[in-house]
Amino acid sequence: AIFELEEDLGFTLFDRSCRPMKPTPEALVLRRHISRVLNDTKKLLTQIRQDNLIKPTLRIGITEALSTTLGMSIVRQMLPEVSSLDIIVVSSGFLYQRLLERKLDIIITNDAHVPTERISRKELFEEPSVLILPKSMERPASHKWTWEELNCCGLPLIRFGSENGAGQVNEAFLRSQGLKVPERIIAHNNTMLLSLIAEGIGWVYARPTTVLQNEHLLDRLHLAPFPDPQLTRKVYMFHRDDEYGPQMEQVLKFAKAELRDNIFPQILRFAPWVESQIRIAEDDEE
């Protein structure tokens, strides 16, 4: 089939003089052109559906920490607005690539380093970090943990997996501050990580939304303010330029309402000290 295609085109597509075979320069030019045409065609089809009031199919990718709280609310609110809704829980490290590959239409992630060429971004909210400790490490509310105390507490720091957005935030913070803490365990799932802490096996620092997702473990955990310097993360929404803009605005509106009316009040019940550090982005912030 490839030989027949090359005969029709009048040039070769692969350099067969080496192993593995490599595309020829002409093949790469052709591929770039075809990719642009396909991309433009998909944009055109999306616009035609919107102009004819045809409800679109919407695929949303969201990080694990927000899946059972914000994700559930988005499903409830957006379902009447679309013909079908596919919400996928994926680690932050994979969300952007799936958006580029057109496997997702909107993503919600804390990855601020996503390139914005051909991608539109809106900030959603910002939240601080908290210490999540076993009950055995509970101290009076007035006690402020230090990194020296945590280093000598006798329990290791449990790390998030490197593909996890929280893990990337945490590792970058440790490197930037030159901090070294004992660590022996890596957990690739938020619920498993907090369950290990509830069993007294280690401790971690994470964001309040991660705790809220695992509210059933709260009575076996001790939450405390994060030691100085503070560590916060911003969560963003992304979509491809000129596609799903109206749906992006709808999701953004619903998400901010859910954060303001339900998620933040629940967080303040178990971590009241974060009230001055947690915020919803203004409409003009990017």
N, C-alpha and C positions, 0 to 999 in steps of 0.2 A: 504493500500500500504506500509506503514511503517512497519507494522507487518511482511508482506511478505519479505521485504528487510532484516529485522533483522533475519528472519529465514534463508535466503540464506547466510547472513554474518556469522551467528553463534554467534552473540553477540547483546546486546541491544544498541540502539542509544540514548535513552532518559531515564533519571531517572524520573519515574512516581510517586515516593513517595512524591514529593513536588509540590507545585503550586507557580509560573508557572513551568512547566517542564523544566529541564535543560539537555543539552547534556552530555552524559557520557564521561569520559576521552578517551575511545576508539573512540567515534564519533569525538572528536576534532582532534585526530591524523589522522583519515581518511580524515577529511575535509582539514587539512593542506596539506596532500599528494595530494589530488585531485586538490586543488588550484594550487599547483606547476605544476602538469601535464598539466592543462588547460593553465596556463601561458606559459609554454614551447611550447605547441602546437601552441598557437597564435603567438609566436615569430617565430617558424618554418615556419608558413604560410606566415608571412610578408617577411621572407628571401627568400622563394621560389618565391613569386611574384616579388621581386626586382631582383632576379637572372634571371628570365624569362622576365624581362623588362615589366612587367605588371604594369601599372600606379596604384598607391595605392589610396584608399579613405583616405582623410586627415581631421581630426577634430581638429580645433584650438580654444582654449578658450582665451579670451582677456578681459582686464578690460575696464570698460565703458569709461574712459577718453581717451583711445586710439582707440576706436572702429570706429569712423567715419573718422579718419585721417589715422593712421597707418594700421588699420584693412582693410580699403577699398583698400589701396595700395597692401597689401598682397594678397587680393582676385584677383586683376588684374594680379599680377605677377605670382602667383602660379597656377592659373586655367589651363594653358596649360601643367603643370607638373603632374597633378593628374587626376584620372578618375572622382572624385567628391570632392567637398570641402564644409565642414560644418564649418562655423565660428560662435562661440557662445559668446555672451556678458554675462559675469557672474562676480559677485562681487569676489574680491580677496580671500575672506574667503572660497569660495567653489571650486575654481579652482583646488587646489592641490588634494582634495579628489576625484574629478571627473577624474583627471589624474590617480590616483591609481586604481580607479574602472574601468579603461579602457573605460570611456565614452568620454575622450579627448585624443589626441595623442601628442599635443604640447600646452603649456600654456605660456602666456605672463603676468607677474605679478610683482608687487613691493615687494612681500612677500619674504624677504631674509631669513626667518626662516623656510622655507620649508625643511624638512629632505632630505638629498641627498643620503640616502641608496636606491639603485636600481633606482636612478633618476640622470640624467645628467643635469647640469646647465651651462648656458652661460650668462654673463652680457651683456646687450644691450646698455643702456645709463644711465646717471645720470642727474638729473635736480634739481634746487633749489626751494624754496618756494617763493611765492609773496603774498602780501596783496591784497585782492579783496574787495573794498569798494564801497558804493554808490557814485554817482556823488556829492551829498551834502557834502561829506567828502573830496573833492578834495583839495589838497594843492600844492604849487609850487614844481617843480621837485627836488629842493634842500632840501625840508623838509624830515627829517628822522623820521618816527613814532617810538614811544617808547611804551612799554607794559603799562606804566602808563597812557599815553594818550589814548590808546585803551580801557583800563579799565574804563575811565571816559568819553568816547565819547558819551554816551547816547543810544547806540544801542548794542544789544546782539551779541555775537558770534553765528553763525549758525553752528551747528555740522553736520558732515557727520554721516550716520548710522554706527553702530559698525561693521557690516559685510563688509563695504566698505574699500578697502585698504587705501584710503586717510584718512578715519576716524581713522584707527589703527595707522597710522603714526602720525597724529595730537595729538591723545590722549597720545601716548607714549612720545611725545615731551613735552606736558604740565606737565605730571607727572615728567619727568626727570629734568625739570627746576623749579619745585615747583610753577608753575604759576596758578593763578585762575582768570578767566575772566567771566563776566556775560554771561549766555547762557540760552535761553528759547526755542529754536527751533531745532529740528532734521530733516534733510532732507535726504532721502534715494536715491536721484537721483540728479546727477550733474546739469542738466538743471534746475530743480526746485530750487535747492539751489541758483544758480546764478541769476535766475529770481527774487527770493525773495530779493536778494541784489540790483538788478536793480530797484526794487520798494521801496528801502530805508528802508527795514525792519531789516536789520542786516548786518554783515560783516563776512568774513572768510579768512583763509589763505589756499592756495592750490598750486598746481604746474601749470606751464605755459601750459602744455598739456591739462589740464582741461579747461582753458580759451579758448584755440584754438578750442576745440570741440564746444564751444558755442560762436563763433566769432560774431554771429548776435546780441549779447547783449553788445558788447564792447563799443558802443557809450553811454551806460547808466551806465557804470562802471568806477571806478577809480582804476588803478593798481599802487601799490607803492612797493618799496623795503621792504623786510622782516626785522624786527628788529633783532639786535644781541641777542643771538647767532644764527648763520645761521642753517637752517634745509633743508637738501637735501634728495632725495630718489633715489635709484637705481632700475632700471627695468631689470628683467631677463627673459630668456626663458628656459623652462624645457621640457624634454621628458624622457620617460622610457629608462633605459639602454638597449643598443643593439636593439633598435627599432626606426625607423624613423630618424636615424642619418643623412642620406643624405638630407632628406626633412628639418630637423632642420637647417642644414647649409645653404640651399637655402633660407629659410625664414629669417634667420639671415642676410644673405647678402642683400636681398631685403629691409629688415627693416632698416638696417644701411644706405643704399643709400637713402631711403625715408627721413630719419631723417636729413641727411646731405644736401640733395638737396632741400627739400621742407618744412619739419616741422620746423626745427630750424630757417631758414630764416624768416618764417612767425611769429614765436615767437618773434624774435628780433625786428620786426616792432612795437610791442606794449609793449615790455619789454626789451629795449636795454641794460639795466644794468646787465642782467643775462648772457651776452656773455662769461664772464670769468668763469662762474659757471656751464654752461651746456656743456656736452661732450658726445661723442660716445665712447663706450668701445673699447679698443684695442683688436685685434683678439685673443690674448693669455690670456685675462682676464677671470676669472670665478667667 
